Amino acid sequence: MREDLLHFIWKHKKVQPDQLVTAQGESLTILNFGAHNLLAGPDFFNAKIRIDGQVWAGNVEMHLKSSDWYAHGHEEDDNYNNVILHVVWEDDAEVFRKDNSLITTLELRKYIPLQLLQSYQKLFDKNEVRFINCEKDIGHVDDFLLKNWLERLYFERLEVKAEFVFDLLKKSNNDWEQVLFTLLLKTFGLKINGASFLSLGSALEFSIFRKQQQSVFQMESLLFGMTHLLEDSKILDEHYIQLKKEYIYQKKKYNLKDESVLKPEFFKLRPPNFPTIRLSQLANLYGAHSSLFQKVVSASSLDEMYGLFEVSASTYWNSHYTFGKESKKKTKKLTPKFIDLLVVNAILPLQFCYAKYQGKEVHERIINIISKIKQEENTVVKNYSLHGLVSTNAQESQALLQLYNTYCTQNKCLQCAVGAHLLR
């Protein structure tokens, strides 16, 4: 038995509101169950009840046992002075407010339908469960319910990403161009070099980087130099030597500090994802667009996004993946798959946050873009598919990641639309 079942029963009105008796033997009628509070304080606000003919308005608190009131220290907390009803599974102690007045208690286990308890036990039965609690039933849930729930989950995931974006905005003193620069760096770094490229975004002011926008060579020297990729004295490649000279000059000119920047990794990466290639592509992206931020936040279609990010690494990298070592000639273009990743993890979260900052609404535009991107391929998405919940685009695969990480792995089934549906 978990406390969230009590919340579920109360929130969804699973008890007859006019056929109740309190633990003190008084008749009880629920006139208003109140609003569920997910923050600190009592569990339900602004409820209204009638006890032996007298109407009370206030808050409702819930526990598995009455004595939990004292275990949680509510008797000393002024936030609980307005509790008019204590709803519990088991009444094992009388409970008093801070002023020593008795709080009316309702022992809920006497009023829960047996079928509801059986459904609850089935939902949390871990026998033969390999993935998630509802894996045997989720594939049979109504499509309309799933579609609406997945859309809501996607925007929940955007809200989580928004916290990171607004933190970057605060650190940059409200410089949105710096935020975009840092977001792009982190995303270009992928999983292995995300932390390294993020540390570069924190150490390099975009205002300095922007001064080099007329020269991709100078932008590359900054990016390579700050990430410690120009420190090997054994490399005699002429292009490498010129980049190194340029960085030494810029480092002195702008008093650059690169000590906090983490050196990127090459190990376990496919050559197209080497930090050298990704940093050169980023430099060329900024070389191609003098007002990238405005173009990014105003882009309203996936085709427009593809057009913005249609760039390649510099010509030197056509025959190299690392400095000084020639390879088979190939243009290192940003692929549609990588652009999709940039759009999902950097551009749409930025659009969402920038609109929020301006007090505007862009939900429809965001859905229009992400629904046209192919679903991501990962273990979580694959496992949902095996159990009948198949995603058809990136919006749904992102929603499934939010579902898995925030609800399924946390056993928050009763806060999930699927779990609530199965219980009802």
Buried (B, 14 or more C-beta within 10 A) or exposed (E): EBBBBBBBBBBBEBBEBEEBEBBBEBEBBBEEBBEBBEEEBBBBBBBBBBBEEEEBEBBBBBBBBBBBBBEEEBBEBEEBBBBBBBBBBBBEBBBEBEEEEEBBBBBBEEBBEEEBEEBBEBBBEEEEEEBBBBBBBBBEBEEEEBEEBBBEBBBBBBBEBBEBBBEBBEBBEEBBBBBBBBBBBBBBBBEBBBBBBBBBBBBBBBEBBBBBBEEBBBBBBBBBBBBBBBEEEEBEBEBBBEBBEBBEEBBEEBEBEBEEBBEBBBEEBEBBBBBBBBBBBBBBBBBBBEEBBEBBBEBEEBEBBBEBBEBBBBEBBBEBBBBBEEEEEEEBBBEBEBBBBBBBBBBBBBBBBBBBBEEEEBEEBBBBBBBBBEBBEEEBBEBBBEBEBEBEBBBBBBBBBBBBEBBBEEBEBBBBBBBBBBBE
